[in-house]
Amino acid sequence: MQAGNDKVAWNACRERSLIQMKYLHTMLRVHDLDASVEFFRDKLGLKELSRHEVPAGRFTLAFLAPEGQEDAQVELTYNWPPEDGSAPETYGGGRNFGHLAYKVDNLYAKCQELVDKGVTILRPPRDGYMAFVRSPDGISIELLQDGPPLEPAEPWKSMPNVGEW
């Protein structure tokens, strides 16, 4: 009988913890805050929601999100160079963290928009469904077609992969 009560208590606790949890943001450490904000804002189309300089901690935070989706935030963290003039902290390539993913209304149009803004499409949307690009800090960004895949079309369907994504 104790085991049954434990199971009921566990299920109640599990349900309560799921209700209490809310996604806030994904944090990315960046080398050049201005270049990273420009990429996420002007190329990917996210909106900068806020920016916070924290002199005591020697860092700046910028929060961005897609228009109308302020709950899906990316936090860009820029750690200021050391006061003693030593080399700034370095971070390994963004691939070790995984990637960010965004759903888009028209994958081909978004990829063309990015190309027109100087962004290299590393994994072209040959399948009409998925493409990858990278931020200035090497963070992989996956772009996914909303709904069913688009019909494969040129120039995308014959475009090769470039580098790592």
ZADO-1210 file (C-alpha; in nm, 4 decimals, padded with zeros to 6 digits):
<atoms>
<atom x="00.0000" y="00.0000" z="00.0000" code="MET" pos="1"/>
<atom x="00.2908" y="00.2351" z="00.0675" code="GLN" pos="2"/>
<atom x="00.4192" y="00.1862" z="-00.2891" code="ALA" pos="3"/>
<atom x="00.0832" y="00.2992" z="-00.4309" code="GLY" pos="4"/>
<atom x="00.0884" y="00.6161" z="-00.2182" code="ASN" pos="5"/>
<atom x="00.4456" y="00.6867" z="-00.3287" code="ASP" pos="6"/>
<atom x="00.3432" y="00.6570" z="-00.6920" code="LYS" pos="7"/>
<atom x="00.0487" y="00.8967" z="-00.6432" code="VAL" pos="8"/>
<atom x="00.2746" y="01.1433" z="-00.4602" code="ALA" pos="9"/>
<atom x="00.5418" y="01.1152" z="-00.7315" code="TRP" pos="10"/>
<atom x="00.2897" y="01.1756" z="-01.0102" code="ASN" pos="11"/>
<atom x="00.1452" y="01.4774" z="-00.8274" code="ALA" pos="12"/>
<atom x="00.4950" y="01.6178" z="-00.7723" code="CYS" pos="13"/>
<atom x="00.5924" y="01.5560" z="-01.1353" code="ARG" pos="14"/>
<atom x="00.2774" y="01.7263" z="-01.2664" code="GLU" pos="15"/>
<atom x="00.3303" y="02.0227" z="-01.0350" code="ARG" pos="16"/>
<atom x="00.6944" y="02.0629" z="-01.1438" code="SER" pos="17"/>
<atom x="00.5969" y="02.0581" z="-01.5118" code="LEU" pos="18"/>
<atom x="00.3399" y="02.3307" z="-01.4528" code="ILE" pos="19"/>
<atom x="00.5891" y="02.5483" z="-01.2640" code="GLN" pos="20"/>
<atom x="00.8636" y="02.5358" z="-01.5263" code="MET" pos="21"/>
<atom x="00.8778" y="02.7922" z="-01.8059" code="LYS" pos="22"/>
<atom x="01.1417" y="02.8311" z="-02.0753" code="TYR" pos="23"/>
<atom x="01.3167" y="03.1680" z="-02.0477" code="LEU" pos="24"/>
<atom x="01.6071" y="03.1910" z="-02.2919" code="HIS" pos="25"/>
<atom x="01.9160" y="03.0362" z="-02.4451" code="THR" pos="26"/>
<atom x="02.2422" y="03.2075" z="-02.3466" code="MET" pos="27"/>
<atom x="02.5255" y="03.2388" z="-02.5961" code="LEU" pos="28"/>
<atom x="02.8676" y="03.3833" z="-02.5128" code="ARG" pos="29"/>
<atom x="02.9845" y="03.6124" z="-02.7913" code="VAL" pos="30"/>
<atom x="03.3183" y="03.7739" z="-02.8823" code="HIS" pos="31"/>
<atom x="03.1780" y="04.0879" z="-03.0452" code="ASP" pos="32"/>
<atom x="02.8416" y="04.2018" z="-02.9104" code="LEU" pos="33"/>
<atom x="02.7765" y="04.4555" z="-03.1860" code="ASP" pos="34"/>
<atom x="02.8465" y="04.2051" z="-03.4653" code="ALA" pos="35"/>
<atom x="02.6326" y="03.9400" z="-03.2958" code="SER" pos="36"/>
<atom x="02.3378" y="04.1752" z="-03.2330" code="VAL" pos="37"/>
<atom x="02.3630" y="04.2954" z="-03.5940" code="GLU" pos="38"/>
<atom x="02.3514" y="03.9330" z="-03.7160" code="PHE" pos="39"/>
<atom x="02.0550" y="03.8249" z="-03.5029" code="PHE" pos="40"/>
<atom x="01.8647" y="04.1539" z="-03.5518" code="ARG" pos="41"/>
<atom x="01.9435" y="04.2687" z="-03.9063" code="ASP" pos="42"/>
<atom x="02.0020" y="03.9347" z="-04.0766" code="LYS" pos="43"/>
<atom x="01.7863" y="03.6818" z="-03.8907" code="LEU" pos="44"/>
<atom x="01.5179" y="03.9417" z="-03.8135" code="GLY" pos="45"/>
<atom x="01.5011" y="03.9146" z="-03.4341" code="LEU" pos="46"/>
<atom x="01.4099" y="04.2197" z="-03.2279" code="LYS" pos="47"/>
<atom x="01.6399" y="04.3465" z="-02.9529" code="GLU" pos="48"/>
<atom x="01.4239" y="04.3498" z="-02.6397" code="LEU" pos="49"/>
<atom x="01.6709" y="04.4843" z="-02.3848" code="SER" pos="50"/>
<atom x="02.0357" y="04.5379" z="-02.3059" code="ARG" pos="51"/>
<atom x="02.1950" y="04.5395" z="-01.9615" code="HIS" pos="52"/>
<atom x="02.5486" y="04.6487" z="-01.8778" code="GLU" pos="53"/>
<atom x="02.6746" y="04.5040" z="-01.5504" code="VAL" pos="54"/>
<atom x="02.9956" y="04.6908" z="-01.4593" code="PRO" pos="55"/>
<atom x="03.0375" y="04.5019" z="-01.1305" code="ALA" pos="56"/>
<atom x="03.0482" y="04.1722" z="-01.3199" code="GLY" pos="57"/>
<atom x="03.2183" y="04.3210" z="-01.6277" code="ARG" pos="58"/>
<atom x="02.9664" y="04.1894" z="-01.8801" code="PHE" pos="59"/>
<atom x="02.6830" y="04.3069" z="-02.1055" code="THR" pos="60"/>
<atom x="02.3653" y="04.1122" z="-02.1840" code="LEU" pos="61"/>
<atom x="02.1466" y="04.1640" z="-02.4905" code="ALA" pos="62"/>
<atom x="01.8117" y="03.9846" z="-02.5181" code="PHE" pos="63"/>
<atom x="01.6553" y="03.9249" z="-02.8607" code="LEU" pos="64"/>
<atom x="01.3486" y="03.7365" z="-02.9838" code="ALA" pos="65"/>
<atom x="01.1352" y="03.6975" z="-03.2952" code="PRO" pos="66"/>
<atom x="00.8663" y="03.9660" z="-03.3294" code="GLU" pos="67"/>
<atom x="00.5590" y="03.8613" z="-03.1311" code="GLY" pos="68"/>
<atom x="00.7458" y="03.5745" z="-02.9619" code="GLN" pos="69"/>
<atom x="00.9104" y="03.7558" z="-02.6740" code="GLU" pos="70"/>
<atom x="00.9037" y="03.4336" z="-02.4687" code="ASP" pos="71"/>
<atom x="01.1543" y="03.2692" z="-02.7074" code="ALA" pos="72"/>
<atom x="01.4588" y="03.4756" z="-02.6191" code="GLN" pos="73"/>
<atom x="01.8262" y="03.4508" z="-02.7027" code="VAL" pos="74"/>
<atom x="02.0586" y="03.6072" z="-02.4447" code="GLU" pos="75"/>
<atom x="02.3867" y="03.7248" z="-02.5925" code="LEU" pos="76"/>
<atom x="02.6487" y="03.7539" z="-02.3177" code="THR" pos="77"/>
<atom x="02.9581" y="03.9645" z="-02.3804" code="TYR" pos="78"/>
<atom x="03.2288" y="03.9349" z="-02.1134" code="ASN" pos="79"/>
<atom x="03.4399" y="04.2494" z="-02.1115" code="TRP" pos="80"/>
<atom x="03.8157" y="04.2201" z="-02.1642" code="PRO" pos="81"/>
<atom x="04.0196" y="04.1894" z="-01.8431" code="PRO" pos="82"/>
<atom x="04.1117" y="04.5194" z="-01.6782" code="GLU" pos="83"/>
<atom x="04.4765" y="04.4148" z="-01.6609" code="ASP" pos="84"/>
<atom x="04.5045" y="04.4171" z="-02.0403" code="GLY" pos="85"/>
<atom x="04.5494" y="04.0418" z="-02.0709" code="SER" pos="86"/>
<atom x="04.3892" y="03.8540" z="-02.3596" code="ALA" pos="87"/>
<atom x="04.0107" y="03.8278" z="-02.3528" code="PRO" pos="88"/>
<atom x="03.8479" y="03.4973" z="-02.2728" code="GLU" pos="89"/>
<atom x="03.8007" y="03.2685" z="-02.5732" code="THR" pos="90"/>
<atom x="03.5243" y="03.0171" z="-02.6364" code="TYR" pos="91"/>
<atom x="03.5305" y="02.7012" z="-02.8433" code="GLY" pos="92"/>
<atom x="03.3249" y="02.6831" z="-03.1624" code="GLY" pos="93"/>
<atom x="02.9525" y="02.7007" z="-03.1098" code="GLY" pos="94"/>
<atom x="02.8996" y="02.3502" z="-03.2410" code="ARG" pos="95"/>
<atom x="02.9664" y="02.1954" z="-02.9002" code="ASN" pos="96"/>
<atom x="02.6465" y="02.3484" z="-02.7622" code="PHE" pos="97"/>
<atom x="02.4249" y="02.2356" z="-03.0493" code="GLY" pos="98"/>
<atom x="02.2167" y="02.4897" z="-03.2363" code="HIS" pos="99"/>
<atom x="01.9284" y="02.7339" z="-03.2244" code="LEU" pos="100"/>
<atom x="01.6279" y="02.6554" z="-03.4424" code="ALA" pos="101"/>
<atom x="01.3712" y="02.8888" z="-03.5950" code="TYR" pos="102"/>
<atom x="01.0603" y="02.8050" z="-03.7970" code="LYS" pos="103"/>
<atom x="01.0080" y="03.0292" z="-04.1021" code="VAL" pos="104"/>
<atom x="00.7097" y="03.0879" z="-04.3321" code="ASP" pos="105"/>
<atom x="00.9122" y="03.0462" z="-04.6532" code="ASN" pos="106"/>
<atom x="01.2520" y="02.8796" z="-04.6184" code="LEU" pos="107"/>
<atom x="01.3668" y="02.9640" z="-04.9707" code="TYR" pos="108"/>
<atom x="01.2798" y="03.3323" z="-04.9281" code="ALA" pos="109"/>
<atom x="01.4563" y="03.3480" z="-04.5897" code="LYS" pos="110"/>
<atom x="01.7684" y="03.1818" z="-04.7281" code="CYS" pos="111"/>
<atom x="01.7737" y="03.4220" z="-05.0232" code="GLN" pos="112"/>
<atom x="01.7296" y="03.7157" z="-04.7837" code="GLU" pos="113"/>
<atom x="02.0269" y="03.5911" z="-04.5809" code="LEU" pos="114"/>
<atom x="02.2417" y="03.5421" z="-04.8928" code="VAL" pos="115"/>
<atom x="02.1524" y="03.8967" z="-05.0035" code="ASP" pos="116"/>
<atom x="02.2781" y="04.0170" z="-04.6623" code="LYS" pos="117"/>
<atom x="02.6096" y="03.8355" z="-04.7007" code="GLY" pos="118"/>
<atom x="02.5342" y="03.5227" z="-04.4953" code="VAL" pos="119"/>
<atom x="02.6677" y="03.1907" z="-04.6239" code="THR" pos="120"/>
<atom x="02.4117" y="02.9108" z="-04.6311" code="ILE" pos="121"/>
<atom x="02.6200" y="02.6226" z="-04.4956" code="LEU" pos="122"/>
<atom x="02.3577" y="02.3530" z="-04.5384" code="ARG" pos="123"/>
<atom x="02.1269" y="02.4654" z="-04.8206" code="PRO" pos="124"/>
<atom x="01.7568" y="02.3727" z="-04.8099" code="PRO" pos="125"/>
<atom x="01.7851" y="02.1047" z="-05.0795" code="ARG" pos="126"/>
<atom x="01.4933" y="01.9201" z="-04.9215" code="ASP" pos="127"/>
<atom x="01.2743" y="02.2318" z="-04.8966" code="GLY" pos="128"/>
<atom x="01.2617" y="02.1838" z="-04.5214" code="TYR" pos="129"/>
<atom x="01.5917" y="02.2583" z="-04.3439" code="MET" pos="130"/>
<atom x="01.8919" y="02.4902" z="-04.3778" code="ALA" pos="131"/>
<atom x="02.1825" y="02.5902" z="-04.1512" code="PHE" pos="132"/>
<atom x="02.3810" y="02.9122" z="-04.1132" code="VAL" pos="133"/>
<atom x="02.6246" y="03.0338" z="-03.8449" code="ARG" pos="134"/>
<atom x="02.6457" y="03.3504" z="-03.6394" code="SER" pos="135"/>
<atom x="02.9684" y="03.5551" z="-03.6259" code="PRO" pos="136"/>
<atom x="03.0660" y="03.3475" z="-03.3193" code="ASP" pos="137"/>
<atom x="03.0170" y="03.0155" z="-03.4985" code="GLY" pos="138"/>
<atom x="02.6798" y="02.9319" z="-03.3415" code="ILE" pos="139"/>
<atom x="02.4828" y="02.6957" z="-03.5671" code="SER" pos="140"/>
<atom x="02.1342" y="02.8171" z="-03.6529" code="ILE" pos="141"/>
<atom x="01.8816" y="02.5802" z="-03.8057" code="GLU" pos="142"/>
<atom x="01.6022" y="02.7228" z="-04.0194" code="LEU" pos="143"/>
<atom x="01.2988" y="02.4973" z="-04.0651" code="LEU" pos="144"/>
<atom x="01.0099" y="02.5360" z="-04.3067" code="GLN" pos="145"/>
<atom x="00.6782" y="02.5846" z="-04.1277" code="ASP" pos="146"/>
<atom x="00.4427" y="02.3083" z="-04.2395" code="GLY" pos="147"/>
<atom x="00.5241" y="02.0568" z="-04.5123" code="PRO" pos="148"/>
<atom x="00.8520" y="02.0888" z="-04.7043" code="PRO" pos="149"/>
<atom x="00.8601" y="02.3164" z="-05.0056" code="LEU" pos="150"/>
<atom x="00.9000" y="02.1522" z="-05.3464" code="GLU" pos="151"/>
<atom x="01.2764" y="02.1139" z="-05.4113" code="PRO" pos="152"/>
<atom x="01.3887" y="02.4048" z="-05.6302" code="ALA" pos="153"/>
<atom x="01.7007" y="02.5660" z="-05.7737" code="GLU" pos="154"/>
<atom x="01.9389" y="02.7076" z="-05.6830" code="PRO" pos="155"/>
<atom x="01.8981" y="02.5263" z="-05.3524" code="TRP" pos="156"/>
<atom x="01.8461" y="02.1657" z="-05.4606" code="LYS" pos="157"/>
<atom x="02.1855" y="02.1387" z="-05.6321" code="SER" pos="158"/>
<atom x="02.3826" y="02.3598" z="-05.3923" code="MET" pos="159"/>
<atom x="02.6521" y="02.1741" z="-05.1932" code="PRO" pos="160"/>
<atom x="02.7172" y="02.2027" z="-04.8212" code="ASN" pos="161"/>
<atom x="02.9844" y="02.4534" z="-04.7180" code="VAL" pos="162"/>
<atom x="03.2043" y="02.3923" z="-04.4134" code="GLY" pos="163"/>
<atom x="03.0522" y="02.2709" z="-04.0882" code="GLU" pos="164"/>
<atom x="02.7014" y="02.3450" z="-03.9725" code="TRP" pos="165"/>
</atoms>
